[in-house]
Amino acid sequence: MTSDPRIRPTALPDTRARRVIEQLLDGSGVTLNGDAPQDLRIYHPDFFSRVLHQGTLGLGEAYMDGWWECERIDEMAYRLLRHGLGDRAHTPSERLMYRLQSGFFNLQSKARAYIVGEAHYDLGNDLFERMLDPTMCYSCGYWKTADSLYEAQRAKLELACRKLELAPGMRVLDIGCGWGSFAEHAARHHSVEVTGITISREQARLAEERCSGLPVSIELMDYRDLTGRFDRIVSIGMFEHVGHRNYPTYFATVERLLAAEGLFLLHTIGSNHSEISADPWVNRYIFPNGVLPSAMHIASASEPHLLMEDWQNFGPDYDRTLMAWLANVDDHWHEIADRYNERTRRMFRYYLAVCAGAFRARHLQLWQVAFSRDRMARYDAPR
């Protein structure tokens, strides 16, 4: 099946599945085979039964297979979420399966820790170099005064440094350092020594190259294996992979590693609800075993270990960040098209656009939470 816009969409079948989907869409501003940018154009008659039986997993896979098209998937997702279809889009079996798995198993155990690195972050540095900006930040930018993705990411890195009150000579730990964005910025502009850890071999390799000549050490390891003492600790875009069973261990590890008077900054996507769940499509294709924390999860898990000093939410900035990444994918895909198939391209387009719509709908949040350990002085967080 093709989603070539020059080819007319298929005639809508007269089936119960189609009528159920239409009823769910009623009032959302999203229609079938319509002309608006957020409308779905259907290219396969089995689309409706697939989505009805498989929920969001079926919807995402059907897009990857070219069964439907939409000019503005981000607007479609935004409207559907504002219409209240977020929870209803998951089938009962999807929700039950994840609850059973996460209830009986630690999906983010040390033995499974490297799965997401191999499945997503190790896809290829060439892909991420074209999707991201020169900082190689794979997390939300800070658009308060920024006009470009690069400016927003530089502003985010500097905001984190200021919140940590970095001073020359400090020893800093970066938990989940990615491609070395924060480590390079902090070492270069604040004269600190940084140890960065990641579970991705490709990230570690590129991070070492980017931080060459700076007082930065990049290690391929799990956070639970860390030893030593650090003046400051930062974790940007990694907590989403920790898992609710490991939250107490995570904060206990930070407490153990953080020096007296130290500061810790947690930068993470957050969920509006404390229910343990994961989108089946995202879990299968993007971030295996990932789960988003709620405010209650963070507060209760950190309470025995650290003092919360500040909490900032700039979730709407992730919408703009994701749309910038999507534009980069569209603009530069031809440069790597010989190395990745069309299904991978559509997977990334769907992932970025749907997530942008989710942040636009305020279905997801982006939090920076500052913590201290045995700090007596007043803390004033910059903005």
Secondary structure, DSSP 8 states (H G I E B T S, - for coil): ----TTS-------SHHHHHHHHHHTTTT--BS-SSTT-BEE--TTHHHHHHHHHHHHHHHHHHTTSEE-TTHHHHHHHHHHTTHHHHTS-HHHHHHHHHHHHHS-TT-GGGTTHHIIIIITS-HHHHHHHS-TT---S----SS-SSHHHHHHHHHHHHHHHTT--TT-EEEEET-TTTHHHHHHHHHH--EEEEEES-HHHHHHHHHHTTTSSEEEEE--GGG--S-EEEEEEES-GGGT-GGGHHHHHHHHHHHEEEEEEEEEEEEEESS------HHHHHHTSTT----BHHHHHHHHTTT-EEEEEEE-THHHHHHHHHHHHHHHHHGGGTTTTS-HHHHHHHHHHHHHHHHHHHTTSEEEEEEEEESS--S------
